[in-house]
Amino acid sequence: GNSVTQMEGPVTLSEEAFLTINCTYTATGYPSLFWYVQYPGEGLQLLLKATKADDKGSNKGFEATYRKETTSFHLEKGSVQVSDSAVYFCALTMMDSSYKLIFGSGTRLLVRP
Amino acid sequence: GAGVSQSPSNKVTEKGKDVELRCDPISGHTALYWYRQSLGQGLEFLIYFQGNSAPDKSGLPSDRFSAERTGGSVSTLTIQRTQQEDSAVYLCASSLVGGPETQYFGPGTRLLVL
């Protein structure tokens, strides 16, 4: 079946460090890919998305490129801030009748000052 | 405009009781989803409504779970004879239409079954 695998957390970085959170997917067709973020005490928010191969999603300094050849959608940010501390979820939807989001297990990011 | 709202925000119930959770989607959104976020299972899909089509119930974990959507807007998720393993945060999301459109999530209902 369709699934998403994320790197285990927590990831602990110092402020201004470079961030990569790995995400790979397994899908029988051509998914759309998403990164959602959950800040402490808040609900899930869409961070960025890409709907076809080679698309790059970007928002708030975060980027992720849809790589069909490696079935990956790694999240990157060049310089993290304390305010980026949150749980990040990689997810996909398929072009079938339901379009339900299939989530990875989430990666907790802690940025220290 | 207003986002997705859910009520109650917290619910504590005793094992064996029934509970109803409510979701008000963003106005004009035809697609509505329920998800569950629990420690053991992560974030998992429960059910999907799209307009007047038959809902996709493939994620409901047992026949104790049901959901309806009245008038194409408000949705209610009902859990009958609650069990301790039902304790979780229940999230509702809506999108303009089905498909790869962005799903907007509500704040969730935290359910604790004692």
Chai-1 contact restraints between the chains, C-beta under 6 A:
chainA,res_idxA,chainB,res_idxB,connection_type,confidence,min_distance_angstrom,max_distance_angstrom,comment,restraint_id
A,S32,B,P100,contact,1.0,0.0,6.0,A-B,restraint_1
A,G43,B,F105,contact,1.0,0.0,6.0,A-B,restraint_2
A,G43,B,P107,contact,1.0,0.0,6.0,A-B,restraint_3
A,L44,B,F105,contact,1.0,0.0,6.0,A-B,restraint_4
A,L46,B,T102,contact,1.0,0.0,6.0,A-B,restraint_5
A,T51,B,P100,contact,1.0,0.0,6.0,A-B,restraint_6
A,T93,B,P100,contact,1.0,0.0,6.0,A-B,restraint_7
A,S98,B,Y48,contact,1.0,0.0,6.0,A-B,restraint_8
A,S98,B,D56,contact,1.0,0.0,6.0,A-B,restraint_9
A,Y99,B,G98,contact,1.0,0.0,6.0,A-B,restraint_10
A,Y99,B,G99,contact,1.0,0.0,6.0,A-B,restraint_11
A,K100,B,F45,contact,1.0,0.0,6.0,A-B,restraint_12
A,K100,B,Y48,contact,1.0,0.0,6.0,A-B,restraint_13
A,F103,B,L43,contact,1.0,0.0,6.0,A-B,restraint_14
A,S105,B,G42,contact,1.0,0.0,6.0,A-B,restraint_15
